[in-house]
Amino acid sequence: MTTTGRKELQHPRFARRYLKMAVESDRRGGAAHRDRLLAGLTGRVLEVGAGQGRNFPHYPGTVTEVVAVEPDDTLRAVAEKAATSSAVHVTVVPGDASELAAEDGEFDAVVASLVLCSVTDVSGALTEIARVLRPGGQLRFYEHVRSPHQWAGLLEDAITPLWRLAGGGCHPNRNTEAAIRAAGFTVTEIDRCAFSFSPCVPNTLHIIGTAVRP
């Protein structure tokens, strides 16, 4: 049964829209991105900001367990249903990326998929991710980030206050790669691509990559 998450982390209107957007996003190429994100993972995995569980069917059989953290009640309820049909064992729990209910070094990998744009404290979330990873463990990330092109980046800066309110806390102008490096991770692989969630939304820069905890 779904439990209730923290009130300030609830965005029910956005969550209902995102349930539809994610289906269209995967149809437009997002599913292939998820395959790339999760390929080769092994052992115990913590997924931060699991949403409605769109990643669950893409985990390889070498993963022994996924603990999926999702703060939003609406999305987590859908994720719980998705977990019941997953080939990999998935446990869905409420939680916040900046305060993970896990032991130090408990996981072989952490997955952050379209979530670091919306957390309140990016540095705090990455510190927690590093804490729960074993030494040498992997952070797999799939995020949309600030454009390197000056005018596009300035436009993202300008729209961020309104976008954040309408988009469940999303900040389209975050330099997530720099934040990952600043948190002490070594980025070993990164791909950049232009991608849109729907025909009505302009392309944004996305990164898919792997970083290793020292």
C-alpha positions as CSV (number, residue, x, y, z in Angstrom):
1,M,0.0,0.0,0.0
2,T,1.3,3.5,-0.9
3,T,2.3,5.6,2.1
4,T,2.2,9.4,2.2
5,G,5.4,11.3,1.3
6,R,6.5,14.7,2.5
7,K,3.9,17.4,1.7
8,E,6.4,19.8,0.1
9,L,7.5,17.1,-2.3
10,Q,4.0,16.5,-3.7
11,H,3.2,17.9,-7.2
12,P,0.0,16.0,-8.2
13,R,-0.9,18.2,-11.2
14,F,2.5,17.8,-12.7
15,A,2.6,14.1,-11.8
16,R,-0.6,13.5,-13.8
17,R,0.8,15.3,-16.8
18,Y,4.1,13.5,-16.5
19,L,2.4,10.1,-16.6
20,K,1.3,10.9,-20.2
21,M,4.5,12.8,-21.2
22,A,6.7,9.9,-20.2
23,V,4.9,7.5,-22.5
24,E,5.3,9.9,-25.4
25,S,8.9,10.5,-24.4
26,D,9.8,6.8,-24.5
27,R,8.0,6.4,-27.9
28,R,10.2,9.3,-29.3
29,G,13.4,7.6,-28.2
30,G,13.5,7.8,-24.5
31,A,13.1,4.0,-24.1
32,A,16.4,3.6,-26.1
33,H,18.0,6.1,-23.8
34,R,16.9,4.0,-20.8
35,D,18.5,0.9,-22.3
36,R,21.8,2.7,-22.7
37,L,21.5,4.1,-19.2
38,L,21.1,0.8,-17.5
39,A,23.1,-1.6,-19.7
40,G,25.7,-3.7,-17.8
41,L,24.5,-2.9,-14.3
42,T,25.0,-5.6,-11.7
43,G,24.2,-6.3,-8.1
44,R,22.1,-4.1,-5.8
45,V,20.8,-0.8,-7.3
46,L,19.3,2.3,-5.8
47,E,17.1,4.3,-8.2
48,V,16.6,7.9,-7.0
49,G,13.4,9.6,-8.3
50,A,12.0,6.5,-9.9
51,G,8.9,8.3,-11.1
52,Q,6.2,5.9,-12.3
53,G,8.8,3.1,-12.9
54,R,9.5,3.6,-16.6
55,N,13.0,2.2,-16.0
56,F,11.9,-1.1,-14.4
57,P,11.6,-3.1,-17.7
58,H,15.0,-1.9,-18.8
59,Y,17.1,-3.3,-16.0
60,P,19.3,-6.3,-17.1
61,G,19.0,-9.7,-15.4
62,T,22.4,-9.2,-13.8
63,V,20.8,-6.8,-11.3
64,T,19.8,-8.7,-8.2
65,E,17.6,-6.0,-6.6
66,V,16.4,-2.4,-7.2
67,V,15.3,-0.2,-4.4
68,A,13.3,2.6,-6.1
69,V,12.9,5.9,-4.2
70,E,10.1,8.2,-5.2
71,P,8.8,11.1,-3.1
72,D,5.6,11.9,-5.1
73,D,2.6,9.9,-4.0
74,T,0.9,9.9,-7.4
75,L,3.9,8.6,-9.3
76,R,4.9,6.2,-6.5
77,A,1.5,4.5,-6.6
78,V,2.0,3.8,-10.3
79,A,5.5,2.6,-9.8
80,E,4.4,0.1,-7.2
81,K,2.1,-1.5,-9.7
82,A,4.9,-1.5,-12.3
83,A,7.2,-3.2,-9.9
84,T,4.8,-6.2,-9.6
85,S,5.4,-7.1,-13.3
86,S,9.2,-6.4,-13.3
87,A,11.5,-9.2,-14.2
88,V,14.0,-7.8,-11.7
89,H,13.0,-7.6,-8.0
90,V,12.0,-4.0,-7.3
91,T,11.0,-2.5,-4.0
92,V,9.4,1.0,-4.2
93,V,9.7,3.3,-1.2
94,P,9.0,6.9,-0.4
95,G,12.0,9.1,0.2
96,D,14.1,12.2,-0.6
97,A,17.3,12.2,-2.5
98,S,19.0,14.4,0.1
99,E,18.2,12.1,2.9
100,L,18.3,8.4,1.8
101,A,17.3,5.7,4.2
102,A,20.2,3.4,3.4
103,E,23.5,2.4,5.0
104,D,26.9,3.6,3.9
105,G,28.2,1.7,0.9
106,E,25.1,-0.4,0.7
107,F,24.6,-0.3,-3.1
108,D,26.7,-1.3,-6.2
109,A,25.1,1.4,-8.3
110,V,22.8,4.4,-8.1
111,V,20.6,5.5,-11.0
112,A,19.4,9.1,-11.3
113,S,17.1,9.5,-14.2
114,L,15.5,12.9,-15.0
115,V,15.6,13.8,-11.3
116,L,18.7,15.9,-10.5
117,C,17.1,18.8,-12.3
118,S,14.3,18.9,-9.7
119,V,15.9,18.2,-6.4
120,T,16.1,21.2,-4.0
121,D,19.8,20.6,-3.0
122,V,21.8,19.1,-5.8
123,S,25.0,19.0,-3.8
124,G,23.3,17.4,-0.8
125,A,21.7,14.8,-3.1
126,L,25.0,13.9,-4.7
127,T,26.6,13.7,-1.3
128,E,24.0,11.2,-0.2
129,I,24.3,9.2,-3.4
130,A,28.1,9.0,-2.8
131,R,27.5,7.9,0.8
132,V,25.3,4.9,-0.1
133,L,27.5,3.7,-2.9
134,R,30.3,1.3,-2.2
135,P,33.8,2.5,-3.2
136,G,34.1,2.1,-6.9
137,G,30.3,2.0,-7.3
138,Q,28.7,3.6,-10.3
139,L,26.3,6.6,-10.6
140,R,24.4,6.2,-13.8
141,F,22.7,9.5,-14.9
142,Y,20.3,10.6,-17.5
143,E,19.4,14.3,-17.3
144,H,18.5,17.3,-19.3
145,V,20.9,20.2,-18.7
146,R,21.7,23.8,-19.5
147,S,22.6,24.4,-23.1
148,P,26.3,25.3,-23.8
149,H,25.1,27.8,-26.4
150,Q,25.0,31.3,-25.0
151,W,21.6,32.5,-26.1
152,A,19.9,29.2,-25.5
153,G,21.4,29.1,-22.0
154,L,20.3,32.6,-21.2
155,L,16.7,31.7,-22.4
156,E,16.7,28.7,-20.0
157,D,17.9,30.9,-17.2
158,A,15.0,33.3,-17.9
159,I,12.3,30.7,-18.0
160,T,13.5,28.7,-15.1
161,P,11.4,30.4,-12.3
162,L,8.2,29.8,-14.2
163,W,9.2,26.4,-15.5
164,R,10.1,25.3,-12.0
165,L,6.6,26.1,-10.7
166,A,4.9,24.4,-13.6
167,G,7.3,21.4,-13.9
168,G,7.4,19.9,-10.5
169,G,10.5,21.8,-9.4
170,C,12.5,21.2,-12.6
171,H,15.3,23.6,-13.4
172,P,16.2,23.4,-17.1
173,N,19.3,25.5,-16.6
174,R,21.3,23.2,-14.3
175,N,24.9,22.2,-15.1
176,T,24.5,18.7,-13.7
177,E,27.7,17.3,-15.2
178,A,29.7,20.0,-13.3
179,A,27.8,19.2,-10.1
180,I,28.6,15.5,-10.4
181,R,32.3,16.3,-10.8
182,A,32.2,18.8,-8.0
183,A,30.8,16.1,-5.7
184,G,34.0,14.0,-6.2
185,F,32.8,11.6,-8.8
186,T,35.0,10.7,-11.8
187,V,32.9,10.8,-15.0
188,T,34.1,7.9,-17.1
189,E,31.5,8.1,-19.9
190,I,29.1,10.7,-21.1
191,D,27.0,11.2,-24.3
192,R,25.2,14.4,-25.2
193,C,22.1,14.5,-27.4
194,A,19.3,16.9,-28.3
195,F,15.9,15.4,-27.3
196,S,12.3,16.6,-26.8
197,F,9.7,15.0,-24.5
198,S,6.9,15.8,-26.9
199,P,6.2,17.5,-30.3
200,C,5.1,20.6,-28.3
201,V,8.3,21.0,-26.3
202,P,11.5,22.3,-28.0
203,N,14.6,20.1,-28.0
204,T,16.8,20.3,-24.9
205,L,20.3,19.0,-24.3
206,H,20.4,15.6,-22.5
207,I,23.4,13.8,-21.0
208,I,23.6,10.0,-20.4
209,G,26.6,8.8,-18.6
210,T,28.5,7.0,-15.9
211,A,30.4,8.3,-12.9
212,V,32.4,6.4,-10.4
213,R,32.7,7.0,-6.6
214,P,36.3,7.0,-5.5
